[in-house]
Amino acid sequence: MQNLGLRTFIKMNNKFKQAWEELLILEKSENQELADYEDQLLDILNILFNHWPEGVDDLSLADELNTTVAKVTALKFLSSIEEDELIPVLKKYRNTSLLYEILKIPEQTRDVFLNRAGRVRHNITMLVKMANDLFNGLSEIEKNESSNPWMKKISVIDKSIWGDIANEAKDWGIKEQDIKKIEKFKSGRKKTIQDWEWLKDFVEIQINKKNIAPKNIHGEPMNHHKVLIETWKRII
C-alpha cells in the first residue's frame, strides 16, 4: 500500500543548502556593487554545481527547497555554464531567471538579442518573454544543445580524439556497433540528444574502468585521455 502524501526525504549536502540560502539573500540585495555581486554569484554557482543532489528530479528538489521547478531548473543550468560564457551577460543583468533565458539562446544569436534588449533594459518581464520567444523558435536539435550545457562542453572537444578513442576501444572489448557510435563524433554532422547522452555515459564508464586514464600501462602520458577526464569532471 502506498503512503500517499508523504514527502520523499532528500539528502542534501550542507554546503549545497548554505549556498542556496546565500543565493536567496544575494538576489534580494539591491545596492551591492556589481563586481561583488558577480564574485558572490559565481562562488555560489560553483558550490551548487559541485554539491548538487544526485538522482533527484527538479520537482522533488523544488518541493524540498520550498521554491519553484523553474527556479531549480534555472540554477541547475546556470551552475553548469562556463564562467567565460556567463560573465559577459552577468555584467548586463543580475536576475537569474533572465540570465537563464538569455544563456539558453545559442551564442551566434545571443548578441543580436542583447542589442535588441538594450531598448527595454529595465523591463525584466518583457526581456524574459523576448528571450523565451527566441528560444522557442529554435529547432529541436538547437533547443537540446542550448538547454544542456554539458553537450556544449563535449561538442568543442577536438573531433580527432573520437577517432583515437574508437580505435582504442577495439582493445577494450567494446562491441562493433558501439565503436561505430563513437566514430559518428569524428564528423561535424548533427547529433541527437540520445547520441550525446550515450557518449556521456560511455566515457564515464570507461573512465571508471580506467580504460580512459592519464597514463597507459607503460606509464606514458595519454594527453587525449586527460582532455576527456578534465571535461567529464565538469559535467558529471
N, C-alpha and C positions, 0 to 999 in steps of 0.2 A: 504494500500500500504506500502511495506517495505521500510525503509530508508537504502538502501544498501550503504556500505562503511563507515558508521558511527560507531565509536568505542563505545562500551558499557562502561559507567563510572563505575569504580571500586573504592569502598570506602576502603581506606587502612588506618589503624591506623598510626599515625605519628611515633610511636616507631618502627613499622614494617619497614617503609620506611627508617628511620635513620639507623636501624640495617642492612638493605640490602646495603645501601651506605657504611657503615663501613666494611661490608664483602668484597666489591669490592676493597676497599683501602687495607684491610688486605691481600688479595690474591696477591696484587702487591708487597707487601713488601718481599724483598729477604734476608735481613741481620738481621732480627729480631730474637731474642733468642727464642728457641723452647718453653721454659716454658711460655714466654709472649704470643707467638702465640697461644698456647693451651688455655690459660686462656681467651684470647680475643675471640677466635673462639667459645669456649663453652658458653661464655656470649651471643654472638650474636645468636647462635643457640637457646638458651633458650628464648630470646626475640622473635625470629621469630616464635617459636612454640606457645608461649602464645598469639601472636597477628596476627597469620596467617589469612588472609581474609577468612571469612566463605562463603561457597556456590559458590566459584569462581574456575573454571576449570583451569588447568595448562596452557592451550593455551592462555586464556584471560589474566591471570596474567603475563605470559611471555611477551605478547604484551604491557601491561601497564608498565612493568619494562624495556622494550627495551632489552630483553635478550632472550635466547632460552628456549624451553619447557624442554629440557634435564637439563638445569641449575636449573629451578624451581623444577622439579621432584627430582633432587638430593638433593637440600637443604631442601625440604619438608621431604624427607626421613631421612636425617641426623639430622634434628631438632627433630625427633621423636625417635631417637635411645637413649637408656640409656647411660649415661656417662661412666659407668664402662665397657661397651662394645666398645664404641668409642675410649676411651683414648689409649688403647694398640696399636691400628692401627694408631692413630694420632701421636704417638711417632715415627712412622716409616715413615709416608708420610703426606704431607701437602695438596696436591692437592685434592680439594673437589670432583672432578669428579672421581678420583681414589678411594678416601675414600668410595664414594657411591658404586662403583662397587665391592670393596672388602667386604664391610659390608653387601651386598646382599647375599654373599656366606654364607651358614649355618655354624655355629660355629664349628661343628665337622669336617669340611673340610677346614676351613679358615687357620688353622696353616700350613697345607700341602701346601696351595697356598703361604703363606708368606715365607716359606722356599725356595720354587722354585723362588719366586720373588726376593729374595736376589741376585740372579745371574745377574739380569738385573735391578738393583735397580734404576738407573738414567734414564732409558728409559720409561717415563711415558706412551707414546702412546702404547708401547708393553705391559706394565703391565695392562693398561685398557682393551686391547684386550684379554689378558690371563684370566683376571677375568671375563670378559663378556662371553667368550667361556665356562668357567667352569659353570657359571650360566645357560647358555643356555642348558647345558647338564643335568640339573636337571629335575625331573618330574614336572608336572604342579602343583601338591599339594605342592611340595617343593618350587617351584617358588613363589606361592601365599604366603606361610608362610614367606619366606625370604624377599619378596618385601613389606610386610605390618608389620612394627614394632609393631603396636598395637595388632596384632594377637599373637605375642610372649608374650607380656605383659599379655594377658588374659590366654594364654596356661599354664603359670607357676603357676597360682592360684591353690591352693590345690583342688583336684577333689572332696573331700568330701563336700566342700562348695556348689557345684552344687546340691548335694543330698539334703542338707538342704534347698536350695532355691526352689527346686522342691516341697518339702513337704509344705513349707510355701506358695507357690504360689496357692495352693488349696484354701486358705482362702482369696486370692486377687481377686477371680472371674476370674482366668485365665482358658482358655479352656484346656480340657484334651490333645488335640493334641499338644498344646504349652508346657504343662508340660512334655510330652514325649520328646520334643525337648531339653528341659533343661536337662533331665535325660541322654541324649546322652553324655553330657560333664562329667559325672561321670566316664566314661571309657576312656581308652587310645587309642581307635581306631581312625583312621584318620577321619578328618572332612573336608568338602568342605569349600571354601571361603564363600559360601552362608550361611552355618551353622554359621560360625564365625560372619558374618555381622548381621545375625538375632539376635544372642546372644548380640552383641554390642548394637544394637538398643533396645532390650528388657530390658536390665539392665538400660540403660539410661532413658527409660520411667519410670521404677519402682523407680529409684532414684528421678526423678522429681515428682512422685506421692507420695513420702515418704513411699512407701511400703518397700523400702530398705533405712534404716536410722540408724544413730549411736546408737539410743536408741529405745526400744519398747514403747508401750503406757503406760507401768508401770514405765518407766524411767530407765529400766535395760539396761546395755550396750550390744550391738549386735556386737561382735568383727568381725564375718564373714562379716557382712554388711559393717563395717569400711574398711575391706580389699578391697571390691568391690568399694566402694566410692573413696578411695585413688587411686586405679588403674584407674578408669574411669576419674579421674581428669587429668591423664597423657596421656589419649588417645583421649579426645574429646575437 
